Amino acid sequence: MSNRPDLPPEIARRRTFAIISHPDAGKTTLTEKFLLYGGAIQMAGQVRAKGEARRTRSDFMKMEQDRGISVSASAMSFDFDGHRFNLVDTPGHSDFSEDTYRTLTAVDAAIMVIDGAKGVESQTRKLFEVCRLRDLPILTFCNKMDRESRDTFEIIDEIQENLAIDVAPASWPIGMGRDFLGCYDMLNDRLELMDRADRNRVAESIRISGLDDPKLAEHVPRHQLTQLREEIEMARELLPAFDRQSFLEGHLTPIWFGSAINSFGVRELMNGIREFGPQPQPQNASGREIAPEEKAVTGFVFKVQANMDPKHRDRVAFVRLASGHFERGMKLTHVRSKKPMAVSNPVLFLAADRELAEEAWAGDIIGIPNHGQLRIGDALTEGEALRFTGIPSFAPELLQSVRATDPMKAKHLEKALMQFAEEGAAKVFKPMIGSGFIVGVVGALQFEVLASRIELEYGIPVRFEASQFTSARWVTGPTDKVEAFANANKQHMAQDHDGDLVFLTRLQWDIDRVGRDHPNLTLSATKEMMV
């Protein structure tokens, strides 16, 4: 990393990151406050606030607004202190882990939000593993310190033990729950006090020279001050100091404490990303690495969202630019189809609002409206036949068959299902024998989301019913062997939306049997999004 050339200033000021957490740790609220500080919105709307006007800006799907959860990863760009932040919000709900997994292929760093009372929860651990696989630098934000929370050392210990990563405190909380006053900024020796009266106001910070400064006593009651001094002395003895190199390599995470709903600790976290966060990083493609400073524009699709604007029936492909300086109207080659594509109306997102992007640089995330040409994993380049690697597709864990309640709408249902399959919202399999479709998802809540979206966006009421199959595996191997196998097992074979063969079964025993009887075939639970 150290011997790479300096990036052009426009690229160097980009910070592209995701926020990961367990549901309810306060991720959407934190996203709101980021937008508030970035000047993108005037007033942060609480997730469960009353009235249309106060809807959170980053949840645009009807189901998200009804339930107060985020189920689709949305991307937002805004400026903060001379830097361009590209923030990708990911669904924390475990039923949407695949969407989140793919989103993490498009960012250079992640912010992990944990709840001060609950510590490290199951979903946080899963998402953290994904970051670990990609060696993403992680910044930690311990939220909800204004409620009763656990001992600070206990929280830090739990992160170190559960996630096997060093933790360096960037700030230290003063009190908790009702007695929570604010934090001591350990990186800059400052006192940050929380203003409880106005949640949308930025907290005040008081510059002091170290913990012995008499000014501290004016703001912090004596018993809390004594405790603070003792705790910080212990923290400096026991915990590692912040080291940027170790952070960038993914071995150490700085932790900030705060309360997102009270706008407290958020600005310090944003300064942390601005100051220490990685600049756009090289991206992996088969055969070579793509450096962000390369002149030619390249990018890959990591997410497709259909019907973002129900009035227009559009589909937006989210593209992470890997290199170059993109300008509106450019002709790019769509590598999978080898066809040129004029990108005439690319959009930048400010949550659900979008504006035309006149230009974008490596590290930015742009949306390209299209009618189904672009799929997850597709590469866009200025002519080079690149294939980006590491964008996975997982075998679904739950399978159900789907039927339109009105048989006349079967054809429309097929179209709707294919759109969702290309969007990556579900796997759709067409069995070789019999009619109908089998839909596979990672989590049960996705069936509800699909049924609600098919009805809302296409006007087709549908029923999901239990399927006789419980698992799906992609079949690969020499063509003649695959064909012979498919003909012999017709009742178990289906095709996915790309036309690839899939073996459907109820029993693990079947999968083991195929492995034994057909050594030249591979049954795999993941499929790389091929181009």
C-alpha positions as CSV (number, residue, x, y, z in Angstrom):
1,M,0.0,0.0,0.0
2,S,2.8,2.4,0.9
3,N,4.5,2.4,-2.5
4,R,1.5,3.3,-4.5
5,P,1.5,6.6,-6.3
6,D,-0.5,9.5,-4.9
7,L,-4.0,9.6,-6.2
8,P,-5.4,12.6,-8.1
9,P,-6.9,15.0,-5.5
10,E,-10.5,14.4,-6.7
11,I,-10.1,10.6,-6.1
12,A,-8.1,11.0,-2.9
13,R,-10.9,13.0,-1.3
14,R,-13.4,10.1,-1.7
15,R,-14.4,7.9,1.2
16,T,-16.6,4.9,0.3
17,F,-17.9,2.9,3.2
18,A,-20.8,0.9,4.5
19,I,-22.5,0.8,7.9
20,I,-23.1,-2.7,9.3
21,S,-25.0,-3.7,12.5
22,H,-27.5,-6.0,14.1
23,P,-31.1,-4.8,13.5
24,D,-32.1,-2.1,15.9
25,A,-28.6,-1.0,17.0
26,G,-29.4,2.4,15.5
27,K,-27.8,2.2,12.1
28,T,-30.5,4.1,10.2
29,T,-30.5,6.8,12.8
30,L,-26.7,7.1,12.4
31,T,-27.1,7.3,8.6
32,E,-29.6,10.2,9.1
33,K,-27.2,12.1,11.2
34,F,-24.4,11.7,8.7
35,L,-26.7,13.3,6.1
36,L,-27.6,16.0,8.6
37,Y,-24.0,16.9,9.1
38,G,-23.2,16.6,5.4
39,G,-25.9,19.2,4.8
40,A,-27.9,16.8,2.7
41,I,-31.0,17.1,4.9
42,Q,-32.2,19.9,7.3
43,M,-33.9,17.7,9.8
44,A,-33.3,14.1,10.6
45,G,-36.6,12.1,10.6
46,Q,-36.7,9.4,13.2
47,V,-37.3,5.9,11.9
48,R,-40.6,5.6,13.7
49,A,-41.6,9.3,13.5
50,K,-45.2,10.2,12.8
51,G,-46.4,11.6,9.5
52,E,-45.1,11.3,5.9
53,A,-42.9,14.4,6.3
54,R,-40.6,12.8,8.8
55,R,-40.0,9.5,7.0
56,T,-36.4,8.5,7.2
57,R,-34.6,9.5,4.1
58,S,-32.8,6.3,3.5
59,D,-35.8,3.9,3.6
60,F,-37.8,4.2,0.4
61,M,-39.5,0.9,-0.1
62,K,-43.1,0.8,1.2
63,M,-42.5,-2.2,3.4
64,E,-39.5,-0.4,5.0
65,Q,-41.6,2.6,5.9
66,D,-44.4,0.4,7.4
67,R,-42.1,-1.7,9.5
68,G,-39.4,0.7,10.4
69,I,-36.6,-1.6,9.1
70,S,-34.2,-1.2,6.2
71,V,-34.4,-4.1,3.8
72,S,-32.6,-2.8,0.7
73,A,-29.2,-1.4,0.6
74,S,-29.4,2.2,-0.5
75,A,-26.4,4.4,-1.5
76,M,-26.0,8.1,-0.6
77,S,-23.4,10.7,-1.5
78,F,-22.7,13.9,0.3
79,D,-19.8,16.3,1.1
80,F,-18.3,16.7,4.5
81,D,-15.4,19.0,5.3
82,G,-13.8,19.0,1.8
83,H,-14.3,15.2,1.4
84,R,-16.9,13.3,-0.6
85,F,-18.6,10.6,1.4
86,N,-20.2,7.7,-0.4
87,L,-22.2,5.9,2.2
88,V,-23.9,2.5,1.5
89,D,-26.6,1.6,4.0
90,T,-27.0,-2.1,4.3
91,P,-30.0,-4.0,5.7
92,G,-29.2,-5.3,9.2
93,H,-31.9,-7.9,9.1
94,S,-30.4,-11.3,8.8
95,D,-32.9,-12.3,6.1
96,F,-31.1,-10.0,3.7
97,S,-27.6,-11.1,4.3
98,E,-26.8,-11.8,0.6
99,D,-27.6,-8.2,-0.5
100,T,-25.4,-7.0,2.3
101,Y,-22.6,-9.3,1.4
102,R,-22.5,-8.0,-2.2
103,T,-22.7,-4.4,-1.0
104,L,-19.5,-5.0,1.0
105,T,-17.7,-5.8,-2.2
106,A,-18.3,-2.2,-3.3
107,V,-16.8,-0.3,-0.3
108,D,-13.3,0.4,1.1
109,A,-14.2,0.4,4.8
110,A,-17.1,-0.3,7.2
111,I,-18.5,1.3,10.3
112,M,-19.8,-1.3,12.8
113,V,-22.6,0.0,15.0
114,I,-23.1,-1.8,18.3
115,D,-25.7,-1.2,21.0
116,G,-24.1,-0.2,24.3
117,A,-26.4,-2.4,26.3
118,K,-26.3,-5.5,24.0
119,G,-22.8,-5.5,22.8
120,V,-21.8,-7.8,19.9
121,E,-24.9,-9.5,18.5
122,S,-25.2,-12.5,16.1
123,Q,-25.8,-10.5,12.9
124,T,-22.9,-8.2,13.7
125,R,-20.7,-11.2,14.0
126,K,-21.8,-12.6,10.6
127,L,-21.3,-9.2,8.8
128,F,-18.0,-8.8,10.6
129,E,-16.8,-12.1,9.2
130,V,-17.6,-10.8,5.7
131,C,-15.5,-7.7,6.3
132,R,-12.7,-9.9,7.6
133,L,-12.7,-12.0,4.4
134,R,-12.1,-8.8,2.5
135,D,-9.7,-7.3,5.0
136,L,-11.9,-4.2,5.2
137,P,-10.8,-1.6,7.7
138,I,-13.5,-1.2,10.4
139,L,-14.4,1.7,12.6
140,T,-16.7,1.0,15.6
141,F,-19.4,3.2,17.0
142,C,-20.9,2.2,20.3
143,N,-24.4,3.7,20.3
144,K,-27.1,4.4,22.8
145,M,-24.8,5.5,25.6
146,D,-27.6,7.8,26.8
147,R,-29.4,4.6,28.0
148,E,-28.3,2.2,30.6
149,S,-25.4,0.4,29.0
150,R,-22.6,-2.0,30.0
151,D,-19.3,-1.2,31.4
152,T,-17.0,0.3,28.8
153,F,-14.1,-2.2,29.4
154,E,-16.6,-5.0,29.2
155,I,-17.8,-3.8,25.8
156,I,-14.3,-3.5,24.5
157,D,-13.3,-6.9,25.9
158,E,-16.3,-8.5,24.2
159,I,-15.3,-7.0,20.8
160,Q,-11.7,-8.1,21.2
161,E,-12.7,-11.7,22.2
162,N,-15.7,-12.3,19.8
163,L,-14.3,-10.7,16.8
164,A,-10.5,-11.3,17.3
165,I,-9.6,-7.7,16.6
166,D,-7.6,-5.1,18.6
167,V,-9.7,-2.2,19.9
168,A,-8.2,1.3,20.4
169,P,-10.5,3.8,22.2
170,A,-10.8,7.0,20.2
171,S,-13.1,8.5,22.8
172,W,-14.1,7.5,26.3
173,P,-17.7,7.9,27.7
174,I,-18.3,10.0,30.9
175,G,-21.1,8.3,32.8
176,M,-23.9,6.4,31.1
177,G,-27.7,6.4,30.9
178,R,-29.1,9.4,32.7
179,D,-25.7,10.5,33.9
180,F,-24.2,10.4,30.4
181,L,-22.5,13.8,30.0
182,G,-20.5,13.2,26.9
183,C,-17.1,11.9,26.0
184,Y,-13.4,12.6,26.4
185,D,-11.8,12.7,23.0
186,M,-8.6,10.6,23.5
187,L,-7.2,11.4,20.1
188,N,-7.3,15.2,20.4
189,D,-7.5,15.7,24.2
190,R,-10.9,17.5,24.0
191,L,-14.0,17.4,26.1
192,E,-17.2,16.7,24.1
193,L,-20.4,17.6,25.9
194,M,-23.8,16.4,24.9
195,D,-26.8,18.8,24.5
196,R,-29.9,16.9,25.4
197,A,-32.3,19.7,24.7
198,D,-32.0,19.8,20.9
199,R,-31.4,16.5,19.2
200,N,-30.5,18.1,15.9
201,R,-27.9,20.4,17.3
202,V,-24.2,19.7,17.1
203,A,-22.7,19.1,20.5
204,E,-20.2,21.6,21.8
205,S,-16.6,20.7,22.3
206,I,-14.3,22.3,24.8
207,R,-10.5,22.3,24.2
208,I,-8.6,21.3,27.2
209,S,-4.9,20.4,27.7
210,G,-5.0,16.9,29.1
211,L,-6.9,15.3,32.0
212,D,-5.3,17.6,34.6
213,D,-6.7,20.8,33.1
214,P,-8.7,22.6,35.9
215,K,-11.3,23.6,33.3
216,L,-12.5,19.9,33.4
217,A,-13.9,20.4,36.9
218,E,-16.2,23.2,35.6
219,H,-18.1,20.8,33.4
220,V,-17.8,17.4,35.0
221,P,-19.0,16.6,38.6
222,R,-16.2,15.5,40.9
223,H,-17.1,11.8,41.3
224,Q,-17.4,11.4,37.5
225,L,-14.1,13.2,36.9
226,T,-12.2,10.9,39.4
227,Q,-13.7,7.9,37.6
228,L,-12.9,9.3,34.2
229,R,-9.2,9.9,35.1
230,E,-8.9,6.4,36.6
231,E,-10.5,4.7,33.6
232,I,-8.5,6.6,31.0
233,E,-5.3,5.8,32.8
234,M,-6.2,2.1,32.8
235,A,-7.3,2.3,29.2
236,R,-3.9,3.8,28.2
237,E,-2.1,1.0,30.1
238,L,-4.2,-1.9,28.9
239,L,-5.4,-1.1,25.4
240,P,-3.4,-0.4,22.2
241,A,-3.0,3.1,21.0
242,F,-4.5,3.9,17.6
243,D,-2.2,2.9,14.8
244,R,-3.4,3.8,11.3
245,Q,-1.4,1.2,9.4
246,S,-2.8,-1.6,11.6
247,F,-6.3,-0.2,11.1
248,L,-5.9,-0.1,7.3
249,E,-4.8,-3.7,7.4
250,G,-7.9,-4.7,9.3
251,H,-6.2,-5.7,12.6
252,L,-7.3,-2.9,14.8
253,T,-10.6,-0.9,15.1
254,P,-10.9,2.5,16.7
255,I,-14.0,2.8,18.8
256,W,-16.1,6.0,19.4
257,F,-18.9,6.2,22.0
258,G,-22.0,8.3,21.6
259,S,-25.8,8.5,21.0
260,A,-26.8,8.8,17.4
261,I,-30.3,9.9,18.3
262,N,-28.9,12.9,20.2
263,S,-26.5,13.6,17.4
264,F,-23.7,12.9,19.9
265,G,-20.3,11.4,18.9
266,V,-21.4,11.4,15.2
267,R,-19.2,14.2,14.1
268,E,-16.1,12.7,15.8
269,L,-16.8,9.4,14.0
270,M,-17.1,11.3,10.6
271,N,-13.8,13.1,11.3
272,G,-12.3,9.7,12.0
273,I,-13.4,8.4,8.6
274,R,-12.2,11.6,6.9
275,E,-8.8,11.5,8.6
276,F,-8.0,7.8,8.8
277,G,-10.4,6.1,6.4
278,P,-8.9,4.6,3.3
279,Q,-8.9,6.4,-0.1
280,P,-10.4,4.4,-3.0
281,Q,-8.6,1.1,-3.1
282,P,-7.6,-1.1,-6.1
283,Q,-10.3,-3.6,-7.2
284,N,-9.7,-7.3,-8.1
285,A,-10.4,-8.5,-11.6
286,S,-9.4,-11.8,-13.1
287,G,-5.8,-11.4,-14.4
288,R,-5.0,-8.1,-12.8
289,E,-5.7,-5.4,-10.2
290,I,-7.4,-2.2,-11.3
291,A,-5.9,0.9,-9.7
292,P,-8.2,3.9,-9.1
293,E,-5.7,6.3,-10.7
294,E,-5.9,4.5,-14.1
295,K,-7.2,6.9,-16.9
296,A,-9.7,4.4,-18.4
297,V,-13.1,4.3,-16.7
298,T,-14.1,0.9,-15.3
299,G,-16.8,-0.1,-12.8
300,F,-18.9,-3.1,-11.7
301,V,-22.6,-3.6,-10.8
302,F,-23.0,-4.7,-7.2
303,K,-26.7,-4.2,-6.9
304,V,-29.8,-3.8,-9.0
305,Q,-32.9,-2.2,-7.6
306,A,-36.1,-2.6,-9.7
307,N,-39.0,0.0,-9.5
308,M,-37.3,2.5,-7.3
309,D,-39.7,4.9,-8.7
310,P,-43.0,3.0,-9.2
311,K,-44.3,5.6,-11.6
312,H,-41.5,4.8,-14.1
313,R,-41.1,1.0,-13.9
314,D,-37.4,1.6,-14.0
315,R,-34.5,-0.5,-12.8
316,V,-31.4,1.1,-11.4
317,A,-28.0,-0.6,-11.5
318,F,-25.7,0.6,-8.7
319,V,-22.2,0.8,-10.1
320,R,-19.0,1.2,-8.1
321,L,-16.5,3.0,-10.2
322,A,-13.1,1.3,-9.9
323,S,-11.0,3.7,-12.0
324,G,-11.0,6.8,-14.1
325,H,-13.0,10.0,-14.4
326,F,-16.5,9.3,-15.7
327,E,-18.5,12.0,-17.5
328,R,-22.2,12.0,-18.4
329,G,-22.9,10.8,-22.0
330,M,-19.8,8.6,-22.1
331,K,-19.9,5.4,-24.2
332,L,-18.9,2.4,-22.1
333,T,-18.6,-1.3,-23.2
334,H,-20.9,-3.7,-21.4
335,V,-18.5,-6.5,-21.2
336,R,-20.9,-9.5,-20.9
337,S,-22.8,-8.6,-24.1
338,K,-19.8,-6.9,-25.7
339,K,-22.1,-4.0,-26.7
340,P,-21.4,-0.3,-26.3
341,M,-23.8,1.5,-24.0
342,A,-24.2,5.3,-23.9
343,V,-24.7,6.3,-20.2
344,S,-26.7,9.4,-20.8
345,N,-28.6,9.8,-17.5
346,P,-26.5,8.4,-14.6
347,V,-27.8,9.4,-11.2
348,L,-26.2,10.2,-7.8
349,F,-28.3,9.4,-4.8
350,L,-29.2,11.6,-1.8
351,A,-31.2,8.8,-0.2
352,A,-34.4,8.5,-2.3
353,D,-33.8,11.8,-4.1
354,R,-31.6,11.5,-7.1
355,E,-29.9,14.1,-9.3
356,L,-28.1,13.7,-12.6
357,A,-24.5,13.0,-12.2
358,E,-22.5,15.2,-14.6
359,E,-19.3,13.5,-13.6
360,A,-18.0,10.9,-11.1
361,W,-14.6,9.5,-10.1
362,A,-13.2,6.2,-9.0
363,G,-14.7,5.4,-5.6
364,D,-18.1,6.9,-6.4
365,I,-21.3,5.0,-6.7
366,I,-23.6,6.0,-9.5
367,G,-27.0,4.6,-10.5
368,I,-27.6,3.7,-14.2
369,P,-31.3,3.4,-15.1
370,N,-31.8,0.6,-17.6
371,H,-34.4,-1.9,-18.8
372,G,-32.8,-5.1,-17.7
373,Q,-29.5,-5.0,-19.6
374,L,-27.4,-4.7,-16.5
375,R,-27.1,-7.5,-13.9
376,I,-25.2,-8.0,-10.7
377,G,-21.5,-8.7,-11.5
378,D,-21.5,-7.0,-14.9
379,A,-18.4,-4.9,-15.8
380,L,-18.5,-1.6,-17.6
381,T,-15.2,-0.5,-19.2
382,E,-13.8,1.7,-22.0
383,G,-13.2,-1.4,-24.1
384,E,-11.1,-3.7,-22.0
385,A,-12.7,-7.2,-21.5
386,L,-12.5,-7.2,-17.7
387,R,-14.2,-9.5,-15.3
388,F,-14.4,-8.4,-11.7
389,T,-14.0,-11.2,-9.2
390,G,-15.4,-11.9,-5.7
391,I,-19.1,-11.0,-6.2
392,P,-20.8,-14.1,-5.0
393,S,-24.3,-15.6,-5.3
394,F,-25.3,-18.0,-2.6
395,A,-27.5,-21.1,-2.7
396,P,-30.8,-20.3,-1.1
397,E,-31.7,-21.9,2.2
398,L,-35.5,-21.8,1.8
399,L,-37.4,-22.9,-1.3
400,Q,-41.1,-22.4,-2.0
401,S,-43.2,-22.7,-5.1
402,V,-45.1,-19.6,-6.2
403,R,-48.5,-19.3,-8.1
404,A,-50.5,-16.3,-9.2
405,T,-54.0,-16.4,-7.7
406,D,-55.3,-15.4,-11.1
407,P,-54.2,-18.1,-13.7
408,M,-54.5,-15.5,-16.5
409,K,-51.6,-13.6,-15.0
410,A,-49.1,-16.5,-15.1
411,K,-47.2,-14.8,-18.0
412,H,-46.9,-11.5,-16.1
413,L,-45.7,-13.4,-13.0
414,E,-42.9,-15.0,-15.0
415,K,-41.7,-11.5,-16.0
416,A,-41.9,-10.2,-12.5
417,L,-40.0,-13.1,-11.1
418,M,-37.2,-12.8,-13.7
419,Q,-36.8,-9.1,-12.8
420,F,-36.4,-10.0,-9.1
421,A,-33.9,-12.7,-10.0
422,E,-31.8,-10.3,-11.9
423,E,-32.0,-7.8,-9.1
424,G,-30.6,-10.5,-6.8
425,A,-33.7,-10.3,-4.5
426,A,-34.3,-14.0,-4.9
427,K,-33.3,-17.1,-6.9
428,V,-35.9,-18.2,-9.4
429,F,-35.8,-21.8,-10.7
430,K,-37.8,-23.3,-13.6
431,P,-38.2,-27.0,-13.0
432,M,-37.6,-29.2,-16.1
433,I,-40.8,-31.1,-15.4
434,G,-44.1,-29.5,-14.6
435,S,-45.1,-25.8,-14.8
436,G,-44.7,-23.0,-12.3
437,F,-41.6,-21.7,-10.6
438,I,-39.7,-22.4,-7.4
439,V,-38.3,-19.3,-5.6
440,G,-35.4,-19.6,-3.3
441,V,-34.3,-17.0,-0.6
442,V,-31.9,-16.8,2.3
443,G,-34.4,-15.6,4.9
444,A,-38.1,-16.1,5.4
445,L,-38.9,-12.4,5.6
446,Q,-37.9,-12.2,1.9
447,F,-41.0,-14.2,0.8
448,E,-43.2,-11.5,2.4
449,V,-41.2,-8.7,0.8
450,L,-41.5,-10.4,-2.6
451,A,-45.2,-11.1,-2.3
452,S,-45.8,-7.4,-1.2
453,R,-43.6,-6.1,-4.1
454,I,-45.1,-8.3,-6.8
455,E,-48.6,-7.1,-5.8
456,L,-47.6,-3.4,-5.4
457,E,-45.4,-3.1,-8.5
458,Y,-47.1,-5.5,-10.9
459,G,-50.6,-5.8,-9.5
460,I,-50.4,-9.6,-9.3
461,P,-51.6,-11.2,-6.0
462,V,-49.5,-14.4,-5.4
463,R,-49.4,-17.4,-3.1
464,F,-46.2,-19.0,-1.8
465,E,-46.5,-22.6,-1.0
466,A,-44.3,-25.2,0.6
467,S,-42.1,-26.9,-2.0
468,Q,-41.0,-30.6,-2.0
469,F,-37.4,-29.4,-2.3
470,T,-35.2,-27.9,0.5
471,S,-31.8,-27.2,-1.2
472,A,-30.4,-26.2,-4.5
473,R,-26.9,-26.8,-6.0
474,W,-25.4,-25.5,-9.2
475,V,-24.1,-28.3,-11.4
476,T,-20.9,-27.9,-13.4
477,G,-18.6,-30.3,-15.2
478,P,-17.9,-31.6,-18.8
479,T,-20.9,-30.9,-21.0
480,D,-21.6,-34.5,-22.0
481,K,-21.5,-35.6,-18.4
482,V,-23.8,-32.8,-17.2
483,E,-26.3,-33.6,-20.0
484,A,-26.4,-37.3,-19.2
485,F,-26.8,-36.5,-15.5
486,A,-29.7,-34.0,-16.2
487,N,-31.5,-36.5,-18.4
488,A,-31.3,-39.2,-15.7
489,N,-32.5,-36.9,-12.9
490,K,-35.1,-34.8,-14.7
491,Q,-37.5,-34.6,-11.8
492,H,-34.7,-32.9,-9.7
493,M,-33.4,-30.5,-12.4
494,A,-34.2,-26.9,-12.9
495,Q,-32.7,-23.8,-14.6
496,D,-31.9,-20.5,-12.9
497,H,-32.6,-17.2,-14.6
498,D,-29.2,-17.3,-16.4
499,G,-30.1,-20.8,-17.9
500,D,-27.6,-22.6,-15.6
501,L,-28.5,-26.1,-14.4
502,V,-29.5,-26.5,-10.8
503,F,-30.0,-29.8,-8.9
504,L,-32.9,-29.5,-6.4
505,T,-33.2,-32.0,-3.6
506,R,-34.7,-32.6,-0.2
507,L,-31.9,-34.5,1.3
508,Q,-28.2,-33.9,2.0
509,W,-27.9,-37.7,1.2
510,D,-28.8,-37.0,-2.4
511,I,-26.0,-34.4,-2.7
512,D,-23.5,-36.8,-1.2
513,R,-24.6,-39.5,-3.5
514,V,-24.1,-37.4,-6.6
515,G,-20.6,-36.5,-5.3
516,R,-19.9,-40.3,-5.0
517,D,-21.5,-41.5,-8.2
518,H,-20.4,-38.7,-10.5
519,P,-16.9,-37.7,-9.6
520,N,-16.5,-35.4,-12.6
521,L,-19.5,-33.2,-11.7
522,T,-19.3,-30.4,-9.1
523,L,-22.3,-29.4,-7.0
524,S,-21.7,-26.0,-5.6
525,A,-23.5,-23.9,-3.1
526,T,-22.2,-20.6,-4.5
527,K,-22.0,-19.3,-8.0
528,E,-19.8,-16.4,-8.9
529,M,-21.8,-13.8,-10.7
530,M,-20.4,-14.5,-14.1
531,V,-20.0,-12.0,-16.9
